Amino acid sequence: MKKTKVMATIGPSSKDEIILEEMILNGMNIARLNMKYSSIEFCADIVDKIRNIDKKLKTNTAILLDLKGPDIKVGKFTGGKAYLRDNDKIRIHMDPIIGDSTKFSVSYSNLINDVKTNTVFKLDNGLIEIKVLEKSENSLLCEVIKGGFVEDNKSLRVIDTTINMPFITSEDKSAIIFAGRENIDYIALSFVSSAEDILSVNDLLIEYGNDHASIISKIEKEKALEDLDEIIRVSDGIMISRKDLGVEIPIERIPSIQRSIINKCHLQSKVSIVATEMLSTLENEVKPSGSEISDIANAIVDGVDAIMLTGETTIGKYPVGTISMMNKIIKTSELDINYIELSTKAMRTENQDITGSIAYSVVGCATRLKCIAIVTPTMSGYTAKKISRFRPNCPIVALTPNIETARSLNLYYGIYPVLIEDTKSFDMILKLSKNSVIKKFNYQEGDKIIITGGYPFKEVKHTNFMKIEEL
């Protein structure tokens, strides 16, 4: 059983219930809904389908809602696109117009006041570059530095300049209200620049009475790297959005930044997710490239919690096959993880509390005794998350009567949540632990499991027991 989790973005290729069910059966742990390309109605439909599938399969799929964020988009073009030629002069208008190869408009009318001459804009994932030459009353005269095709509603990125757009847009507020109504597990924040951005969303969640959704901050701006430690500290997890980050910084820096963020998240006990272009070959082909496999393997060996798929499962031809292939790569790559090194590194920064100390001991015993699973009854998921941080080489089965806890735990490394009926009997906890492992794993007589948690179940706030059982 793999321990690194798979997040898949849902789109036209994967929206049908039959496909979603196959994706879950083949190893999708988290479904991502991208508000940049989806309506509230589309997202509500997908949530309903996934909840129905979970009831049928007795699974606990987590759902992540990815907000648009303060995104500047170009307007519409005659024929849907235009070609911008190197060295040509073009004019960017603040009021809506139909664009062509000499002009286009933008969605943010105050852009003209935020930029200066020589400010650089990038479009089409950084392939097109435009430099500001002059400012007039309601437009910018620019020069095309690197040309190419630009299409309707594509994002425009402003380089090395602070834009004064509010971080939380009205569309994002509507999406956050939807997330609370649908009990969405994770909210991902786009274009984060500082810790204050995350805190503003956290305040909004409190205002809306949403105490369930966790915040995942996306690192896709160079400015975010300047405040990275604080961003990690106030977030529940970090998504490394490599494609967008590569628009603002030299792409050759991405691997070292990715490794550093995974390490920082591990040390701060936060979830890490590596996103975009993991298996992009599979959008049209049935076999990944060697470089893609190596890329995924490197992230897994570094200890990432989850790998995210985007175009492969939204517009790709083989969404189910892509999930299946990703799981094969993960299982093979996990054989090369240095679990002892990851566990020891985590312990060096662990607070000296009871739960942390027992969790570390549990992982050490599981390794030495070659246990096939660690089982932990949990209400909030706290104990299971602690154990996950120490990266055991066997799966963690989290028994919980709380459906929200079960879903949210599905993003964490190595944790497989199982929904149980509430119980106060210690003997019943032991019985459920054994039965859960027997149902989930191929086992042989004499195989060992470790059961750990806090007892009495609802009364104790920390882990206080560890028991080794033979099957």
C-alpha positions in Angstrom: 0.0 0.0 0.0 1.5 3.4 -1.0 2.0 6.1 1.6 2.5 9.2 -0.6 -1.0 10.5 -1.5 -2.4 11.4 -5.0 -4.4 14.5 -5.6 -6.2 14.8 -8.9 -7.8 17.9 -10.5 -11.3 17.3 -11.7 -12.4 18.6 -15.1 -14.1 17.6 -18.4 -12.2 14.3 -18.7 -13.0 13.2 -15.2 -16.4 14.7 -14.2 -18.5 11.6 -14.9 -19.4 9.6 -11.8 -18.2 6.3 -13.4 -14.7 7.9 -14.0 -14.6 9.4 -10.5 -15.3 6.0 -9.0 -12.6 4.4 -11.0 -10.1 7.1 -10.1 -10.9 6.6 -6.4 -10.6 2.8 -6.8 -7.2 3.3 -8.5 -5.7 5.4 -5.8 -7.0 9.0 -5.9 -7.0 10.3 -2.3 -7.9 13.9 -2.8 -10.0 15.6 -5.5 -9.1 19.2 -6.4 -11.6 21.6 -7.7 -10.0 24.5 -9.5 -12.1 27.7 -9.3 -10.0 29.3 -12.1 -11.8 27.1 -14.6 -14.9 25.9 -12.7 -18.2 27.3 -11.6 -19.8 26.9 -8.2 -22.5 24.7 -9.9 -19.8 22.4 -11.4 -18.1 22.1 -8.1 -21.3 21.3 -6.2 -22.1 18.6 -8.7 -18.6 17.0 -8.3 -18.9 17.2 -4.4 -22.2 15.4 -4.6 -20.9 12.7 -6.8 -17.8 12.1 -4.7 -19.8 11.9 -1.5 -22.2 9.3 -3.1 -19.2 7.3 -4.3 -17.6 7.4 -0.8 -20.9 6.0 0.7 -20.9 3.2 -1.9 -17.2 2.3 -1.5 -16.9 3.1 2.2 -14.0 5.5 1.3 -13.2 8.9 2.7 -12.0 11.1 -0.3 -10.8 14.5 0.7 -11.8 17.5 -1.4 -9.7 20.6 -2.0 -11.1 23.9 -3.4 -8.5 26.0 -5.2 -9.4 29.7 -5.2 -8.8 32.0 -8.1 -6.9 34.6 -6.1 -5.9 38.1 -7.3 -5.5 37.0 -10.9 -5.2 39.5 -13.8 -6.6 38.3 -17.1 -6.5 39.6 -20.6 -9.8 40.2 -22.4 -11.2 38.6 -25.5 -9.6 38.6 -29.0 -11.1 38.5 -32.5 -11.2 34.8 -33.3 -10.3 33.9 -29.7 -6.5 34.6 -30.0 -3.9 36.9 -31.5 -0.3 36.6 -32.4 2.1 39.1 -30.8 5.3 39.5 -32.9 8.8 40.3 -31.5 9.6 44.0 -31.3 6.1 45.1 -32.2 4.4 47.9 -30.3 1.0 47.0 -28.7 -1.4 48.9 -26.5 -3.0 47.5 -23.3 -6.3 49.1 -22.5 -7.8 49.4 -19.0 -11.4 49.4 -20.4 -12.8 46.3 -22.2 -12.1 46.0 -25.9 -11.9 43.2 -28.4 -8.2 42.6 -28.9 -6.0 41.8 -31.9 -2.3 41.7 -32.7 -1.9 45.4 -31.8 -4.0 45.8 -28.7 -5.9 44.0 -25.9 -7.5 44.8 -22.5 -7.1 43.5 -19.0 -9.5 42.7 -16.1 -7.8 44.9 -13.6 -8.4 48.6 -14.5 -6.0 49.9 -11.8 -3.0 48.2 -13.4 -2.0 51.5 -15.0 -1.5 53.1 -11.6 0.5 50.2 -10.2 3.1 49.8 -12.9 6.0 52.0 -14.1 7.9 52.2 -17.4 10.1 49.1 -18.0 7.7 46.9 -15.9 7.6 43.5 -17.5 4.4 41.4 -18.1 4.5 37.7 -18.8 1.7 35.7 -20.5 1.2 32.0 -21.6 3.2 30.6 -18.7 6.0 33.0 -19.2 6.6 32.3 -22.9 5.4 35.8 -23.9 7.1 38.9 -22.5 6.0 42.5 -22.9 7.7 45.6 -21.5 5.9 48.9 -20.6 7.3 51.9 -22.7 4.8 54.7 -21.9 1.8 55.4 -19.7 -1.2 57.4 -21.0 -4.5 58.3 -19.4 -6.1 54.9 -19.8 -3.7 52.6 -21.6 -0.1 51.4 -21.6 2.1 51.4 -24.7 4.3 48.3 -24.6 6.9 46.5 -26.7 6.8 42.8 -27.3 10.1 41.3 -26.1 9.2 37.6 -26.7 6.2 37.0 -29.0 3.7 34.2 -29.5 0.0 33.5 -29.4 -2.2 34.9 -26.6 -5.7 33.6 -26.1 -8.9 34.9 -24.5 -8.9 35.2 -20.7 -5.3 34.1 -20.2 -3.5 35.2 -17.0 -1.1 38.2 -17.1 1.7 38.2 -14.6 3.4 41.4 -13.4 7.1 40.9 -12.7 9.0 42.7 -9.9 6.2 45.0 -9.1 3.7 45.1 -6.3 0.1 45.0 -7.4 -2.5 46.6 -5.1 -5.4 44.2 -5.8 -7.1 42.9 -2.7 -5.9 39.4 -1.9 -9.5 38.1 -1.3 -11.7 38.9 -4.3 -15.5 38.8 -4.2 -15.4 35.6 -6.2 -13.1 34.0 -3.6 -15.5 35.0 -0.8 -18.4 33.3 -2.6 -16.2 30.2 -3.1 -15.2 30.2 0.7 -18.9 30.4 1.6 -19.6 27.5 -0.7 -16.7 25.5 0.9 -18.3 26.0 4.3 -21.7 25.0 3.1 -20.4 21.8 1.5 -17.9 21.0 4.3 -14.9 21.1 1.9 -11.8 19.8 3.7 -9.1 22.1 2.2 -8.9 25.6 0.7 -5.9 26.4 -1.5 -4.9 30.0 -1.8 -3.5 31.3 -5.1 -0.8 34.0 -5.5 0.1 34.2 -1.9 2.8 36.9 -1.2 3.0 36.9 2.6 1.8 35.4 5.8 -0.7 38.3 6.1 -2.6 36.9 3.1 -3.2 33.6 4.9 -4.2 35.3 8.1 -6.8 37.4 6.3 -8.4 34.2 4.9 -8.2 32.6 8.3 -10.1 35.6 9.8 -12.7 35.2 7.1 -13.2 31.5 8.0 -13.7 32.4 11.6 -16.2 35.1 10.6 -18.1 32.6 8.5 -18.0 30.0 11.3 -16.0 27.5 9.3 -13.8 25.6 11.7 -13.2 22.5 9.5 -11.4 23.7 6.3 -7.6 23.7 6.5 -5.6 26.2 4.5 -3.1 25.2 1.8 -0.9 28.1 0.6 0.4 27.9 -3.0 3.9 29.0 -3.6 3.9 30.4 -7.1 5.3 33.9 -6.7 8.9 34.9 -6.1 7.8 37.3 -3.4 6.4 34.4 -1.4 9.9 33.0 -1.1 10.9 36.1 0.9 8.4 35.3 3.6 8.4 31.5 3.2 9.1 30.4 6.8 6.2 32.6 8.1 3.9 31.4 5.3 4.6 27.8 6.3 4.1 28.6 10.0 0.6 30.1 9.6 -0.6 27.5 6.9 -1.8 24.0 7.4 0.2 23.0 4.3 2.1 24.2 1.2 1.5 23.5 -2.5 4.6 24.0 -4.6 3.1 25.2 -7.9 6.1 24.7 -10.1 4.7 25.9 -13.4 3.5 29.2 -12.1 6.6 29.8 -10.0 8.7 29.1 -13.1 7.1 32.2 -14.7 8.7 34.5 -12.2 12.1 32.8 -11.4 14.6 30.9 -13.5 13.2 27.4 -14.0 16.6 25.8 -13.1 16.0 27.0 -9.5 12.8 25.0 -9.1 14.2 21.6 -8.0 16.3 23.1 -5.1 13.4 25.3 -4.0 11.0 22.3 -4.1 13.4 20.2 -2.0 13.9 23.1 0.5 10.1 23.6 0.9 9.4 19.9 1.4 12.1 19.8 4.1 10.8 23.0 5.8 7.3 21.6 5.9 8.5 18.4 7.4 10.4 20.2 10.1 7.4 22.4 10.9 4.9 19.5 10.8 3.0 20.8 7.8 1.7 19.0 4.7 3.7 19.4 1.5 2.3 19.0 -2.1 4.2 19.0 -5.3 2.1 20.2 -8.2 1.9 20.6 -12.0 3.5 18.8 -14.9 4.1 15.5 -13.0 2.8 13.2 -15.8 1.9 15.7 -18.5 3.0 13.2 -21.3 -0.1 11.1 -20.2 -2.5 13.9 -21.4 -2.1 12.2 -24.8 0.1 9.2 -24.4 -0.2 6.0 -22.4 3.4 5.9 -21.2 5.3 8.5 -19.2 8.7 9.7 -20.0 11.8 8.7 -18.0 12.3 12.2 -16.8 8.8 12.4 -15.4 9.3 9.2 -13.5 12.6 10.5 -12.1 10.9 13.8 -11.1 8.2 12.0 -9.2 10.7 9.7 -7.5 12.9 12.6 -6.3 9.9 14.3 -4.6 8.9 11.0 -2.9 12.4 10.2 -1.7 12.5 13.8 -0.2 9.4 12.9 1.8 6.6 14.9 0.2 3.1 14.2 1.4 1.2 14.3 -1.9 1.7 14.6 -5.6 -0.9 16.6 -7.6 -2.1 16.0 -11.1 -3.6 18.8 -13.2 -4.1 18.7 -17.0 -3.5 14.9 -16.9 -6.9 14.4 -15.2 -8.9 17.5 -16.4 -8.4 17.4 -20.1 -6.1 14.3 -20.6 -7.3 11.2 -22.5 -6.5 8.8 -19.7 -7.5 10.1 -16.2 -7.9 6.7 -14.7 -4.8 5.3 -16.3 -2.8 8.2 -15.1 -3.9 7.6 -11.5 -3.0 4.0 -11.9 0.5 4.8 -13.3 1.1 7.4 -10.6 0.5 4.7 -7.9 2.9 2.3 -9.6 5.6 4.9 -9.6 4.9 5.9 -6.0 5.1 2.3 -4.7 8.3 1.6 -6.5 9.9 5.0 -5.4 9.0 4.5 -1.8 11.3 1.5 -1.6 14.2 4.0 -1.8 13.1 6.3 1.1 15.5 6.6 4.0 12.8 6.3 6.7 15.2 6.4 9.6 16.8 9.6 8.4 13.4 11.3 7.9 12.2 10.1 11.3 15.4 11.2 13.1 15.3 14.6 11.4 11.7 15.1 12.6 12.5 14.2 16.1 15.2 16.8 16.4 12.6 19.5 16.0 9.8 17.8 17.9 8.3 19.4 21.0 9.0 17.3 24.0 5.4 16.4 24.7 3.9 13.0 25.5 2.2 12.5 22.2 5.3 13.3 20.2 7.5 11.1 22.3 5.2 8.1 22.1 4.7 8.7 18.3 8.5 8.6 17.8 8.8 5.4 19.9 5.9 3.8 18.0 7.6 4.5 14.6 10.9 3.1 15.9 9.2 -0.1 17.2 7.3 -0.5 14.0 10.5 -0.4 12.1 12.4 -2.8 14.3 9.6 -5.3 14.6 8.7 -5.1 10.9 5.1 -4.3 11.7 2.6 -4.3 8.8 0.7 -1.4 10.2 0.3 1.2 13.0 -3.3 1.6 14.2 -4.5 4.7 16.1 -8.0 5.5 17.3 -8.4 9.3 17.0 -11.1 12.0 17.3 -9.3 15.0 15.9 -6.5 13.2 13.9 -3.8 14.7 16.1 -2.1 11.4 17.0 -2.2 10.1 13.4 -0.6 13.3 12.1 2.1 13.1 14.7 3.0 9.6 13.6 2.8 10.6 10.0 5.4 13.3 10.6 7.9 10.6 11.7 7.5 8.8 8.4 7.0 5.1 9.4 7.7 2.6 6.7 4.3 0.9 7.2 0.9 2.5 6.8 -1.0 4.3 9.6 -4.6 3.2 10.0 -6.6 5.9 11.7 -9.8 4.8 13.3 -12.2 7.7 13.9 -16.0 8.1 14.4 -15.7 11.6 12.9 -16.3 11.8 9.1 -14.6 15.2 8.8 -11.5 13.9 10.5 -11.5 10.8 8.2 -11.6 13.0 5.1 -9.0 15.5 6.1 -6.5 12.8 7.1 -6.5 11.5 3.6 -4.0 14.2 2.6 -1.4 13.1 5.2 1.5 10.8 4.3 0.9 7.2 5.1 -2.5 7.7 6.8 -5.5 5.6 5.8 -8.6 6.7 7.7 -11.3 4.2 8.6 -14.7 5.4 9.8 -15.9 3.5 12.9 -18.8 3.7 15.3 -18.1 5.6 18.5 -16.9 3.3 21.3 -15.7 3.7 24.9 -14.5 0.1 25.4 -10.7 -0.5 25.3 -11.3 -4.1 24.3 -13.6 -2.9 21.4 -10.8 -0.6 20.2 -8.4 -3.5 20.1 -10.8 -5.6 18.2 -11.6 -2.9 15.7 -7.9 -2.3 15.2 -7.2 -5.9 14.4 -10.2 -6.2 12.1 -9.4 -3.1 10.2 -5.9 -4.3 9.4 -7.2 -7.8 8.5 -9.6 -6.2 6.0 -7.1 -3.8 4.4 -3.9 -5.8 4.2 -2.6 -9.1 3.0 -1.2 -10.6 6.2 0.2 -13.8 7.6 -0.3 -15.4 11.0 2.2 -13.9 13.4 2.4 -10.5 11.7 2.5 -7.6 14.1 0.7 -4.3 14.4 1.1 -1.5 16.9 -2.0 0.1 18.4 -1.5 3.5 20.0 -3.7 6.4 21.1 -5.3 8.2 24.0 -7.7 6.4 26.4 -10.4 7.0 27.5 -11.2 7.8 23.9 -13.0 11.2 24.3 -11.5 12.3 27.6 -7.8 12.2 27.1 -6.2 14.9 25.0 -2.9 13.2 24.4 -1.5 9.8 23.4 -1.0 7.6 26.5 -0.7 4.0 25.4 1.1 1.7 22.9 0.3 -2.0 22.5 1.9 -4.5 20.2 -0.5 -7.3 18.9 0.1 -10.4 16.8 -2.5 -11.3 14.2 
